[in-house]
Every structure is written in C-alpha cells, then in structure tokens.
Amino acid sequence: QVQLVESGGGLVQAGGSLRLSCAASGGTIRNYAMAWFRQPPGKEREFVAGISWSGGSTYYTDSVKGRFTISRNNAKNTVYLQMNSLKPEDTAVYYCAVNKWGTLSDVDDGKYDNWGQGTQVTVSS
C-alpha cells in the first residue's frame, strides 16, 4: 500500500512562492497519474493539478494556470507543486493523491486511491 507524505506548506505573503513535495513510500508511483487537491476552510476538496505517469502531460484548474507547476521525479518517488504568485484564496490544506486507473485530468476525488495527510498553506494579504 502506497503511503504519501506532503510537506512544504507554510505561511507566506500574497505574491510569494512555496514548493510542496509529496513523497511516496511502500510502493512505486511511477506507473500512475498523480494529482494535487486542496481544501479551503469551510469548503469541499477541489482539484488543483494533475500529471501523467511520465510527467509529459499536465493539467490545471483554471484558477492556478500560469501560477502553479506540477512535476514529478519518478526516481525519487516524489511529486511536486511549485506555487508562485500566491493569493489569499489559495489558502487551503493541500493533498496529493494517486490515480491508479484514471487520467491526469480526473477532477473527481472519488477516483483517487491513496491520499496523504495534507499540508497547510496560508497566504496572507
């Protein structure tokens, strides 16, 4: 069973940057699409970005296009989310997830098989 651990969250001012990491253990993620989701305070979890197993294709929700970049290093069994030009509305708990059977553009969190515990990102205005 693959276990995921997110890290890299924190408090940052609007306009700043953070880089989140998602490290997998207990199995490989190199054969699977991966994604980042987030859950803002008082709201439902939402899709942020997805990446194909090879890293050759990516997909983003409109609100983060041009600001966030998802990437992966299969040799390190790790997925990243580089977040630039952060806004207060990006404040959320960020989660990574494995999609064993679907595609990088699956925005339904029910299609994902393994989840990390999340990392808090807080953007102050």
ABEGO torsion letter per residue (X at the ends): XBBBBBBGBEBBBBGBBBBBBBBBBGEBAAABBBBBBBBBBGBBBBBABBBBAAGABBBBBAAABGABBBBBBAAAGBBBBBBBGBBAAABBBBBBBBBAABBAABABAAABABBBAEBBBBBBX
